[in-house]
Amino acid sequence: MSHLENSHKHILRRQMLNRRDQLPESQTASVSGSLWHFLSPVLMSAQKKRKTPLTVMAYMSFRGEFPTQDFCQRVLDRGIELILPFTDPNFVIHPCRVHHLDELKASPLGIREPDPSVSPVVSVQEPDFILLPGVVFDRCGNRIGFGRGCYDRFLAQRTRPVTLIGAAYDFQVVSGILPADPGDIPADYIVTESGLISCTEYRMSTPETYLTE
């Protein structure tokens, strides 16, 4: 990726974070059920095709992030296996199986995450669906994260198919195509307060735009 593209990503990340951090709590609270509302049909359809419980990896939202706590609780309530990330000081993600949200503890940054001594670490191969945090997405599923590369490294370890789902407010999904590295793995879906975006369908319907811009 060129220096110009990196600079563009940095500016866009900062602008979006500033906008997100200015959201009133009332707006965040008003969309708290959106993830489960729009994503549950996809999960339930996948569950019906299986003989074993579905496994979903999510994360606990922090500050102004699109809210995920309601989604995580509903996943547990429906008997779906829930995995949450524990991120160590080297920004390496360790997936942990969680049975109750009261198992979670606050990290040094204040993010609620599992304690590996209570919630066992599992294989990176286990999740069937992975919920991705992000600062900016495009409709093709490309993502700008927080700049640490945690999820990029985590996903690179996987050797079996997985469905990737971004979670974002409407304003975090841009109309243009974001710069992406060759090894970046785009999301299959994005959930916003307005609905479910099928990035796979968008990529198939606009292949020239996706490949050249």
N, C-alpha and C positions, 0 to 999 in steps of 0.2 A: 504494500500500500504506500502511495506517495506521501510526501510531507504535506502537500496541499490537502489531500484527503484526510490525513490525521488531524490537521488544523481544523478542517470543517467539522469533523466528528467532535472535537473538543468544544468548539463554539456551540454546536447544536446540543450537546450534552448539558452544558452549563445553562443555556437558555431554557431547556425543558425542565431541568431541576429547579431553577428559579421559579418557573411558572407552577410546577407541581407543589413546591413548598409553600406557595401562597394560597393554596386551596383552603377554604374554610372547612372546619371539621364536619359541619353539617352536610357538605357535599360528599365528603368521603363516606360518611355514615349512610347517605341515601343510596349509595351503589353497592353496599356491602353484600347484598344477596345476588349480585349480577353474575358472578363467576359460576355459582352452582346452577342458577336459573338457565343460563345459556349453554353450559357445558354438560349438565347432567344427562341430556339425551344421548350425547356421544358416549359417555361413560357407561350408561345403562345398556346401550346397544352392544358395546364391547363386552360387558359382563355376561350378557345372555349367551354369547358365543363360547364361553369358557366353562370349564368344569372346576377350575380353581379360582380363588378370589383375585380380582383385579388389583394391581398395585399402582398407586399414584404417588409421585414425588412432588411435593409442593414446597412452600416456604412461608414463613410468617412475615407479613408485611410490616414495614418500619416507616415511621414518620408519614410522609404524604403518599406512599406507594398505594397502588390500587389494592383495596382491602382483600385479604385472603383468609382471615380467621374463620369467618362463617363457612367458607368453602371447606376448610380443613375439618371443622367439626362435623359438617354434613357427610363428608367422606367417611369419617369414623362411624357415624350413626348408621350409614348404609352398609356396613360390613366390608367396606373396601379397605385394603391394606394401605396405611399412610406412612410415607417416608419423608422425613424432613432433614435438611442439611445442617451438619455441624461444620463450621469453617474454622480451621486451626490458624495459629498466628502466621503461617506461611501462605495463607489464603488457598489452602487445599480443602476441597469439599469432601466430607465423609458422610455418606447417606446412612441415616439411623431410622430404624423402625420405631414408630411412636404409637402407643395404645391410648393415651390420654393426653390432652393438651396441658394438663396441670403437671406433667413431667418436665415441661420446658423451664429453662432458666435464662436469665438475661446475660447476653455476652458482654464483653467490655465496651462494645459500641451501643449496647442497649437493645439489641435484637433478640427476640425470644427464639431460642434454638434448643435442640435436644442435648442432654448430658450423656455422652457415650457410656458412662458407667451405669446408667439407668436404662437408656434406650439403645439397644444393640446396633452396632455398625453392620451393615449388610453389603452385599456385592453391588457394584455399580451397574451390573447387568439386570438387577431385579425390576426396576420400574418399567411399567408398560406405557405410562404417560408421565411426562415431566412438565411441570409448570415453571416457566422461565420468567424471572424478573427482567426488567429492562427500562431504560430511560426513553429510548426512541425506537419505534418499529416502522417498517414500511409494509405495504400490503402484500409484498412477496414473502414476508416473514423474516427479512433481514433485521438485525437488532444491534443497537448500540447500548452496551451495558454501562457499568460503573467504572470501567477501565482497569479492573484487576485481572480479568481473564479467567475467573474461577470456573464459570460454567463452560467456557470453551475447552478448558483442560479436562474438566469432568466428562463432557460429552465425547471427547476424543478417545476416552478409554473404552467406550462401549463397542461391542461387537455384534449386537443384535438390534433389530429395528425397534424404534420407540416413537411415540407420537409426542411432538413438542408443541406446547401451548404458551403463547405469550399473554401476559395480563397487563392491560394498560388503559388509561383514560382515552377517550376519543382524540383529544388534542395531541396525544403522544404517537398517534399513527399518522405519518406524513404521506403525502400523495406521490412524492418523487421516489426514486430508488436510492437507498443508502449505499455508501461504499462498503464493500465486503471483501475479505480475504478469501483466497481459493479454498481454504480449509474450513471456513465458517459454515455452520449447519443452520439453515433457516427454519423458522417455526412452521408447523403445519396449520396451526390456527392461531388467531388472536381473539381474546375476549375483551370487549369494552363494555361500558354501561349501555351501549346501544345494541349490542348483539355479538354474534359469532362471525368472524371473518375467516373464510377458507383460503389460506395462503396458497395451498396446493392448486386449487382451482384458478386462482389469480395468476400464478406462474404459468400454468398451462394455457391460459387464454391470452397472455401477453408475453410470449417467449422472447420476441425480438427486443422489447423494452427491457425485460429482465436481464438479457445477456449483454446489451450494448450500453446502457446508460450508467 
